[in-house]
Amino acid sequence: MTPRRQNVLSVLAFVFVTLGILLLSPGNRERVQNGFLSLISPFLKKGSEWDNSVAKLRHQLKSLQELETDNDKLKVENDKLKALNQVLQGVEAENLRLKAAFGYKDQSPFSLLPARIIGRSESNWWSTVKIDHGTLDGVGKDMSAITPDGLVGKVIAATDNAATVLLISDETCGVSATLSTPDGQAHPGIVRVVRGDRFTNMQQPRMAMSFLPKRLEVKPGWKVYTSGLGQVFPPNVIVGEVVKAVDRDLETEVTIQPTVNIAALTDVFIVTGLKGVAKK
């Protein structure tokens, strides 16, 4: 039997059944309707349950999307709070540092001028820095630059509103210094950078103190201070601490760790004179 003939027979059967129902008496028609409804009621009930399940699932999916959206918002807010906390910690650390610096200025025997570092060449990172004060502020050549941690260097050039500071980590900067022993003795020598270090790596160059007496039993942690000889650097400014000592043919040489972090300098004090001493 062809599909077309099957469709025709199905339509005719539907028409005959419909006519048969319409020709029935009202009572018989109602009984047929009730039977039909009884027959399909399980399917209707199951379909209703499916509709409810689908609606519930849609609601749950919507809730999950809302939760994900809320979670993303909370992550953003948490990141903002973390960033703000870091900023506040940085501000607090800066305030503490500035308080310590200006406390040092008040207690120092020197007349100190605060100066901000405004320039530093990557190719001469360990050689010089530029500061934001010059001759109009009383800054002059050969004035020392220090921080509360120790010696930084000396001014080698100055204009009206800026100056260049030669750092102690430059190979040409020698510092007349003394090595202080626990028993109060002071051994003079010269502190300078170990030549060639700054060309071989990007770490802070090593510093060494020379011309110390041969077979001097130097211990790590001993302090090295400026001696004041030569009247370039003021006396008794800490330069660094002893890391190790080596006996040479005619002298003892010690390796020094500077107490100032030369790489991270942001500001310095320029020594403009001694407190209570009038400038000439």
ZATINU-608100 format. One record per residue (C-alpha): x, y, z; residue number from 0; residue in one letter. Coordinates in Angstrom, 2 decimals. Last residue first. Example, Ala and Ser with C-alpha at 12.3 -4.5 7.8 and 13.67 -1.06 7.14 Angstrom:
BEGIN
<u=13.67	v=-1.06	w=7.14	num=1	residuo=S>
<u=12.30	v=-4.50	w=7.80	num=0	residuo=A>
//
This chain:
BEGIN
<u=82.00	v=81.74	w=55.32	num=279	residuo=K>
<u=79.05	v=79.72	w=56.59	num=278	residuo=K>
<u=78.33	v=80.09	w=60.30	num=277	residuo=A>
<u=78.83	v=77.02	w=62.44	num=276	residuo=V>
<u=75.90	v=76.23	w=64.73	num=275	residuo=G>
<u=75.02	v=73.08	w=62.85	num=274	residuo=K>
<u=77.86	v=71.89	w=60.65	num=273	residuo=L>
<u=77.78	v=72.46	w=56.90	num=272	residuo=G>
<u=75.72	v=71.99	w=53.73	num=271	residuo=T>
<u=75.49	v=68.22	w=53.98	num=270	residuo=V>
<u=73.07	v=67.24	w=51.20	num=269	residuo=I>
<u=70.41	v=64.81	w=52.36	num=268	residuo=F>
<u=69.19	v=62.13	w=50.00	num=267	residuo=V>
<u=66.13	v=60.95	w=48.10	num=266	residuo=D>
<u=64.90	v=58.01	w=46.03	num=265	residuo=T>
<u=67.82	v=55.59	w=46.30	num=264	residuo=L>
<u=66.98	v=51.96	w=45.49	num=263	residuo=A>
<u=70.19	v=50.80	w=43.78	num=262	residuo=A>
<u=72.50	v=52.45	w=46.31	num=261	residuo=I>
<u=71.00	v=50.52	w=49.23	num=260	residuo=N>
<u=72.97	v=52.35	w=51.92	num=259	residuo=V>
<u=74.79	v=50.24	w=54.53	num=258	residuo=T>
<u=77.51	v=49.44	w=52.01	num=257	residuo=P>
<u=78.82	v=45.84	w=52.27	num=256	residuo=Q>
<u=82.60	v=46.01	w=52.56	num=255	residuo=I>
<u=85.23	v=43.46	w=51.56	num=254	residuo=T>
<u=88.39	v=43.71	w=53.64	num=253	residuo=V>
<u=92.01	v=43.97	w=52.54	num=252	residuo=E>
<u=94.87	v=43.30	w=54.92	num=251	residuo=T>
<u=98.26	v=44.62	w=53.86	num=250	residuo=E>
<u=101.70	v=43.95	w=52.46	num=249	residuo=L>
<u=101.42	v=40.56	w=50.80	num=248	residuo=D>
<u=97.63	v=40.37	w=51.07	num=247	residuo=R>
<u=95.56	v=38.91	w=53.92	num=246	residuo=D>
<u=91.85	v=38.71	w=53.05	num=245	residuo=V>
<u=88.93	v=39.93	w=55.19	num=244	residuo=A>
<u=85.20	v=39.23	w=54.95	num=243	residuo=K>
<u=81.81	v=41.00	w=55.04	num=242	residuo=V>
<u=82.82	v=44.15	w=56.91	num=241	residuo=V>
<u=80.06	v=46.71	w=57.34	num=240	residuo=E>
<u=79.37	v=49.93	w=55.49	num=239	residuo=G>
<u=79.97	v=53.65	w=55.04	num=238	residuo=V>
<u=78.87	v=55.09	w=58.38	num=237	residuo=I>
<u=79.33	v=58.84	w=58.72	num=236	residuo=V>
<u=81.90	v=59.54	w=61.45	num=235	residuo=N>
<u=83.72	v=62.40	w=59.74	num=234	residuo=P>
<u=82.38	v=64.71	w=57.01	num=233	residuo=P>
<u=83.35	v=63.78	w=53.45	num=232	residuo=F>
<u=85.67	v=65.89	w=51.33	num=231	residuo=V>
<u=87.79	v=67.41	w=54.10	num=230	residuo=Q>
<u=90.82	v=65.37	w=53.00	num=229	residuo=G>
<u=90.56	v=63.30	w=56.15	num=228	residuo=L>
<u=87.05	v=63.20	w=57.59	num=227	residuo=G>
<u=87.48	v=59.58	w=58.66	num=226	residuo=S>
<u=84.30	v=58.15	w=57.12	num=225	residuo=T>
<u=83.07	v=55.11	w=58.98	num=224	residuo=Y>
<u=83.54	v=51.33	w=58.60	num=223	residuo=V>
<u=81.76	v=48.99	w=61.01	num=222	residuo=K>
<u=82.78	v=45.49	w=62.05	num=221	residuo=W>
<u=80.14	v=42.94	w=61.05	num=220	residuo=G>
<u=82.54	v=40.28	w=59.82	num=219	residuo=P>
<u=85.70	v=40.11	w=61.97	num=218	residuo=K>
<u=89.12	v=41.58	w=61.17	num=217	residuo=V>
<u=92.23	v=40.01	w=62.64	num=216	residuo=E>
<u=94.84	v=42.41	w=61.29	num=215	residuo=L>
<u=97.52	v=40.23	w=59.72	num=214	residuo=R>
<u=98.85	v=43.16	w=57.66	num=213	residuo=K>
<u=97.72	v=46.62	w=58.74	num=212	residuo=P>
<u=94.91	v=48.13	w=56.64	num=211	residuo=L>
<u=95.83	v=49.78	w=53.36	num=210	residuo=F>
<u=92.64	v=48.79	w=51.51	num=209	residuo=S>
<u=88.88	v=48.78	w=52.13	num=208	residuo=M>
<u=86.83	v=47.01	w=49.47	num=207	residuo=A>
<u=83.48	v=47.61	w=47.83	num=206	residuo=M>
<u=81.57	v=45.09	w=45.75	num=205	residuo=R>
<u=79.48	v=46.42	w=42.92	num=204	residuo=P>
<u=75.67	v=46.43	w=43.32	num=203	residuo=Q>
<u=74.24	v=43.81	w=41.05	num=202	residuo=Q>
<u=73.85	v=44.37	w=37.32	num=201	residuo=M>
<u=76.78	v=42.16	w=36.38	num=200	residuo=N>
<u=80.23	v=42.15	w=34.79	num=199	residuo=T>
<u=80.78	v=45.84	w=34.12	num=198	residuo=F>
<u=79.93	v=46.98	w=37.63	num=197	residuo=R>
<u=82.48	v=44.60	w=39.09	num=196	residuo=D>
<u=85.41	v=45.76	w=36.98	num=195	residuo=G>
<u=87.30	v=47.56	w=39.73	num=194	residuo=R>
<u=86.39	v=46.64	w=43.29	num=193	residuo=V>
<u=84.69	v=49.82	w=44.45	num=192	residuo=V>
<u=86.50	v=52.10	w=46.88	num=191	residuo=R>
<u=87.25	v=52.43	w=50.56	num=190	residuo=V>
<u=90.62	v=53.82	w=51.65	num=189	residuo=I>
<u=92.25	v=53.06	w=55.00	num=188	residuo=G>
<u=92.57	v=54.16	w=58.61	num=187	residuo=P>
<u=92.40	v=51.76	w=61.59	num=186	residuo=H>
<u=90.30	v=53.02	w=64.51	num=185	residuo=A>
<u=90.61	v=51.35	w=67.92	num=184	residuo=Q>
<u=87.63	v=51.30	w=70.26	num=183	residuo=G>
<u=87.92	v=47.75	w=71.65	num=182	residuo=D>
<u=85.15	v=46.54	w=69.31	num=181	residuo=P>
<u=87.18	v=47.63	w=66.27	num=180	residuo=T>
<u=86.35	v=50.59	w=64.05	num=179	residuo=S>
<u=87.70	v=50.58	w=60.49	num=178	residuo=L>
<u=88.41	v=54.13	w=59.40	num=177	residuo=T>
<u=87.65	v=55.84	w=56.11	num=176	residuo=A>
<u=88.96	v=58.04	w=53.30	num=175	residuo=S>
<u=86.48	v=57.39	w=50.52	num=174	residuo=V>
<u=87.49	v=56.84	w=46.89	num=173	residuo=G>
<u=85.07	v=57.66	w=44.07	num=172	residuo=C>
<u=86.52	v=56.87	w=40.64	num=171	residuo=T>
<u=85.04	v=53.37	w=40.47	num=170	residuo=E>
<u=81.50	v=54.62	w=41.12	num=169	residuo=D>
<u=79.67	v=52.88	w=43.97	num=168	residuo=S>
<u=80.41	v=55.84	w=46.27	num=167	residuo=I>
<u=78.01	v=57.79	w=44.09	num=166	residuo=L>
<u=78.91	v=61.03	w=42.29	num=165	residuo=L>
<u=76.03	v=63.47	w=42.81	num=164	residuo=V>
<u=74.92	v=65.83	w=40.04	num=163	residuo=T>
<u=73.08	v=69.04	w=40.92	num=162	residuo=A>
<u=69.88	v=70.85	w=40.06	num=161	residuo=A>
<u=68.19	v=74.26	w=40.33	num=160	residuo=N>
<u=70.87	v=76.87	w=39.63	num=159	residuo=D>
<u=73.46	v=74.42	w=38.31	num=158	residuo=T>
<u=75.69	v=72.07	w=40.28	num=157	residuo=A>
<u=78.52	v=69.63	w=39.53	num=156	residuo=A>
<u=80.50	v=67.01	w=41.48	num=155	residuo=I>
<u=78.30	v=66.66	w=44.56	num=154	residuo=V>
<u=79.43	v=63.84	w=46.82	num=153	residuo=K>
<u=78.48	v=60.24	w=47.60	num=152	residuo=G>
<u=75.90	v=58.11	w=49.40	num=151	residuo=V>
<u=77.19	v=57.72	w=52.98	num=150	residuo=L>
<u=74.99	v=56.12	w=55.63	num=149	residuo=G>
<u=71.61	v=54.66	w=56.51	num=148	residuo=D>
<u=70.07	v=58.00	w=57.62	num=147	residuo=P>
<u=70.95	v=59.23	w=54.11	num=146	residuo=T>
<u=74.05	v=61.04	w=52.87	num=145	residuo=I>
<u=75.27	v=63.34	w=50.09	num=144	residuo=A>
<u=78.49	v=65.24	w=50.71	num=143	residuo=S>
<u=79.27	v=68.70	w=49.35	num=142	residuo=M>
<u=82.19	v=68.59	w=46.90	num=141	residuo=D>
<u=80.63	v=71.18	w=44.52	num=140	residuo=K>
<u=77.88	v=73.38	w=45.89	num=139	residuo=G>
<u=74.27	v=73.27	w=47.02	num=138	residuo=V>
<u=73.07	v=76.50	w=48.63	num=137	residuo=G>
<u=69.48	v=76.36	w=47.35	num=136	residuo=D>
<u=70.20	v=78.68	w=44.41	num=135	residuo=L>
<u=73.30	v=76.57	w=43.75	num=134	residuo=T>
<u=71.26	v=73.44	w=43.04	num=133	residuo=G>
<u=68.42	v=71.30	w=44.30	num=132	residuo=H>
<u=66.37	v=68.61	w=42.45	num=131	residuo=D>
<u=68.98	v=65.84	w=42.48	num=130	residuo=I>
<u=70.77	v=64.03	w=39.63	num=129	residuo=K>
<u=72.34	v=60.64	w=40.19	num=128	residuo=V>
<u=75.80	v=59.33	w=39.34	num=127	residuo=T>
<u=77.96	v=56.23	w=38.91	num=126	residuo=S>
<u=76.15	v=52.98	w=39.77	num=125	residuo=W>
<u=73.36	v=53.42	w=37.24	num=124	residuo=W>
<u=75.65	v=54.83	w=34.54	num=123	residuo=N>
<u=74.06	v=53.12	w=31.49	num=122	residuo=S>
<u=70.65	v=53.23	w=33.14	num=121	residuo=E>
<u=71.05	v=56.96	w=33.72	num=120	residuo=S>
<u=69.52	v=58.42	w=36.86	num=119	residuo=R>
<u=67.45	v=61.56	w=37.24	num=118	residuo=G>
<u=65.15	v=63.31	w=39.69	num=117	residuo=I>
<u=66.57	v=62.23	w=43.06	num=116	residuo=I>
<u=64.88	v=64.33	w=45.73	num=115	residuo=R>
<u=66.85	v=66.57	w=48.05	num=114	residuo=A>
<u=66.66	v=67.28	w=51.78	num=113	residuo=P>
<u=69.20	v=69.90	w=52.93	num=112	residuo=L>
<u=71.17	v=68.97	w=56.04	num=111	residuo=L>
<u=73.08	v=71.11	w=58.50	num=110	residuo=S>
<u=75.21	v=68.52	w=60.27	num=109	residuo=F>
<u=75.22	v=67.44	w=63.93	num=108	residuo=P>
<u=72.32	v=65.11	w=63.09	num=107	residuo=S>
<u=69.45	v=64.81	w=65.58	num=106	residuo=Q>
<u=66.93	v=66.94	w=63.65	num=105	residuo=D>
<u=67.91	v=65.43	w=60.29	num=104	residuo=K>
<u=67.68	v=61.91	w=61.70	num=103	residuo=Y>
<u=64.15	v=62.62	w=62.87	num=102	residuo=G>
<u=63.52	v=63.93	w=59.39	num=101	residuo=F>
<u=64.60	v=60.63	w=57.91	num=100	residuo=A>
<u=62.73	v=58.50	w=60.47	num=99	residuo=A>
<u=59.52	v=60.45	w=59.85	num=98	residuo=K>
<u=60.05	v=60.14	w=56.10	num=97	residuo=L>
<u=60.49	v=56.38	w=56.35	num=96	residuo=R>
<u=57.41	v=56.02	w=58.54	num=95	residuo=L>
<u=55.36	v=58.08	w=56.10	num=94	residuo=N>
<u=56.64	v=56.03	w=53.15	num=93	residuo=E>
<u=55.76	v=52.77	w=54.92	num=92	residuo=A>
<u=52.25	v=54.08	w=55.65	num=91	residuo=E>
<u=51.80	v=55.20	w=52.05	num=90	residuo=V>
<u=52.95	v=51.81	w=50.77	num=89	residuo=G>
<u=50.61	v=50.00	w=53.15	num=88	residuo=Q>
<u=47.76	v=52.23	w=51.98	num=87	residuo=L>
<u=48.54	v=51.47	w=48.34	num=86	residuo=V>
<u=48.71	v=47.73	w=49.05	num=85	residuo=Q>
<u=45.36	v=47.87	w=50.86	num=84	residuo=N>
<u=43.79	v=49.75	w=47.96	num=83	residuo=L>
<u=44.99	v=47.09	w=45.52	num=82	residuo=A>
<u=43.62	v=44.31	w=47.73	num=81	residuo=K>
<u=40.30	v=46.15	w=48.10	num=80	residuo=L>
<u=40.01	v=46.59	w=44.34	num=79	residuo=K>
<u=40.79	v=42.90	w=43.78	num=78	residuo=D>
<u=38.07	v=41.96	w=46.29	num=77	residuo=N>
<u=35.57	v=44.23	w=44.52	num=76	residuo=E>
<u=36.35	v=42.58	w=41.19	num=75	residuo=V>
<u=36.06	v=39.10	w=42.71	num=74	residuo=K>
<u=32.74	v=40.06	w=44.33	num=73	residuo=L>
<u=31.37	v=41.21	w=40.97	num=72	residuo=K>
<u=32.43	v=37.94	w=39.34	num=71	residuo=D>
<u=30.71	v=36.01	w=42.15	num=70	residuo=N>
<u=27.51	v=38.02	w=41.69	num=69	residuo=D>
<u=27.51	v=37.18	w=37.97	num=68	residuo=T>
<u=28.21	v=33.51	w=38.71	num=67	residuo=E>
<u=25.39	v=33.48	w=41.27	num=66	residuo=L>
<u=22.99	v=35.11	w=38.78	num=65	residuo=E>
<u=23.90	v=32.51	w=36.19	num=64	residuo=Q>
<u=23.31	v=29.75	w=38.73	num=63	residuo=L>
<u=19.92	v=31.26	w=39.66	num=62	residuo=S>
<u=18.92	v=31.40	w=36.00	num=61	residuo=K>
<u=19.85	v=27.74	w=35.60	num=60	residuo=L>
<u=17.78	v=26.90	w=38.67	num=59	residuo=Q>
<u=14.77	v=28.78	w=37.28	num=58	residuo=H>
<u=15.14	v=27.03	w=33.92	num=57	residuo=R>
<u=15.33	v=23.67	w=35.72	num=56	residuo=L>
<u=12.15	v=24.48	w=37.64	num=55	residuo=K>
<u=10.32	v=25.41	w=34.42	num=54	residuo=A>
<u=11.54	v=22.23	w=32.74	num=53	residuo=V>
<u=10.45	v=20.13	w=35.71	num=52	residuo=S>
<u=7.02	v=21.81	w=35.80	num=51	residuo=N>
<u=6.53	v=21.22	w=32.08	num=50	residuo=D>
<u=7.61	v=17.60	w=32.47	num=49	residuo=W>
<u=5.12	v=17.12	w=35.30	num=48	residuo=E>
<u=2.39	v=18.59	w=33.11	num=47	residuo=S>
<u=3.34	v=16.22	w=30.30	num=46	residuo=G>
<u=3.16	v=13.27	w=32.73	num=45	residuo=K>
<u=-0.31	v=14.35	w=33.82	num=44	residuo=K>
<u=-1.49	v=14.73	w=30.22	num=43	residuo=L>
<u=-0.07	v=11.31	w=29.36	num=42	residuo=F>
<u=-1.78	v=9.74	w=32.35	num=41	residuo=P>
<u=-5.07	v=11.54	w=31.34	num=40	residuo=S>
<u=-5.08	v=10.11	w=27.78	num=39	residuo=I>
<u=-7.25	v=7.06	w=28.39	num=38	residuo=L>
<u=-9.40	v=8.60	w=31.06	num=37	residuo=S>
<u=-10.07	v=11.53	w=28.72	num=36	residuo=L>
<u=-11.07	v=9.11	w=25.96	num=35	residuo=F>
<u=-13.35	v=7.21	w=28.29	num=34	residuo=G>
<u=-14.97	v=10.42	w=29.50	num=33	residuo=N>
<u=-15.53	v=11.55	w=25.92	num=32	residuo=Q>
<u=-17.08	v=8.17	w=24.95	num=31	residuo=V>
<u=-19.38	v=8.30	w=28.00	num=30	residuo=R>
<u=-20.42	v=11.86	w=27.12	num=29	residuo=E>
<u=-21.26	v=10.80	w=23.54	num=28	residuo=R>
<u=-23.30	v=7.86	w=24.85	num=27	residuo=N>
<u=-25.40	v=10.18	w=27.02	num=26	residuo=G>
<u=-25.82	v=12.81	w=24.31	num=25	residuo=P>
<u=-26.93	v=10.17	w=21.76	num=24	residuo=S>
<u=-24.41	v=9.22	w=19.15	num=23	residuo=L>
<u=-24.51	v=10.78	w=15.69	num=22	residuo=L>
<u=-21.65	v=13.22	w=16.53	num=21	residuo=L>
<u=-19.45	v=10.34	w=17.72	num=20	residuo=I>
<u=-20.09	v=8.35	w=14.55	num=19	residuo=G>
<u=-19.43	v=11.39	w=12.41	num=18	residuo=L>
<u=-16.04	v=11.84	w=14.13	num=17	residuo=T>
<u=-15.21	v=8.15	w=13.74	num=16	residuo=V>
<u=-16.17	v=8.23	w=10.05	num=15	residuo=F>
<u=-14.08	v=11.38	w=9.42	num=14	residuo=V>
<u=-11.04	v=9.94	w=11.23	num=13	residuo=F>
<u=-11.31	v=6.72	w=9.22	num=12	residuo=A>
<u=-11.57	v=8.68	w=5.97	num=11	residuo=L>
<u=-8.46	v=10.70	w=6.88	num=10	residuo=V>
<u=-6.50	v=7.56	w=7.74	num=9	residuo=S>
<u=-7.64	v=5.85	w=4.50	num=8	residuo=L>
<u=-6.44	v=8.82	w=2.45	num=7	residuo=V>
<u=-3.09	v=8.90	w=4.26	num=6	residuo=N>
<u=-2.56	v=5.17	w=3.69	num=5	residuo=Q>
<u=-3.38	v=5.60	w=-0.02	num=4	residuo=R>
<u=-0.73	v=8.30	w=-0.30	num=3	residuo=R>
<u=1.85	v=6.17	w=1.53	num=2	residuo=P>
<u=1.35	v=3.36	w=-1.01	num=1	residuo=T>
<u=0.00	v=0.00	w=0.00	num=0	residuo=M>
//
